[in-house]
Amino acid sequence: MATGSLTGQVGLVTGAGRGIGREIAIGLAAEGMSVGLVGRTHDTLITTLRECVRRGARGVAVTADVTRPGAVREAVRAVERDLGPVDLLVNNAGQVDRSEVPLWETDPNQWWQVVETNLRGPYNLLRAVLPGMVARGRGRVLNLNSGFALRPDGHYTAYATSKGALLQLSDNIADSLAEHHVVVLDISPGAVATDMTAGMPMFAEMKEWGSIPYVVAVAVDAARGRFDALHGRFIHAGRDNLETLVAQADKIRTGDARTLRLRPYGPQDPMA
């Protein structure tokens, strides 16, 4: 049941025209959050916008390619001009390798396009949105990440590499953002049925998908601040017991857990 818990706040969601981005935007709108919708396709953004407005929220749709810094700056300006300062940034826009092949058989242009969308895109949004959040001393960033960031995968090298880099980016900025009361989280939705996953051969025989409504509920809870104590950490919505994670937040921080680290081979390893 919607509670209006996010009324008075402004969210900006990339890749909001379809898939998880669309559903998160609608979920935030149902809780009263004004939503700035950013994506490359005008028609799908307008469809999402109509659904957000139907739930009583204010919204604006802005067409932009997240890999282009100038376009991103203009999109952020448009959202803040029409709705107000951004309280929540959801970096959702992403691409995946077009085919399951080893690195030496990939299309170089498409490989880099995936990396640019999944890493440069979030950077461009962070660069445009964070100055305002830091100046105001508040804000939240939600990066849609993936379990691919944590394990090697020889068939989706662009996607896995870019998601690992995104997780490392969050880790690198977490301490400096904490000084300004800005929270960053990386959340993996797990395997959920979207246009992107439907085109991945590894999921061709998938019968039981994760719940998109549950992922939306997790994103809404993140916007409410439920996971602020896990600042800078990785959450797997499809696998984690979130109550346990929150309860263990102090231990996770002091133990430097839920972050990417080089594992030493033993106490004699110089990297230990």
Secondary structure, DSSP 8 states (H G I E B T S, - for coil): ----TTTT-EEEEESTTSHHHHHHHHHHHHTT-EEEEEES-HHHHHHHHHHHHHTT--EEEEE--TT-HHHHHHHHHHHHHHH-S-SEEEE------SS---GGGS-HHHHHHHHIIIIIHHHHHHHHHHHHHHHHT-EEEEEE--GGGTS--TT-HHHHHHHHHHHHHHHHHHHHHHTTTEEEEEEE--SB--HHHHT-GGGTT--S-B-HHHHHHHHHHHHHTTTGGGTT-EEETTT--HHHHHHTHHHHHHTT-SS-----SSTTSTT-
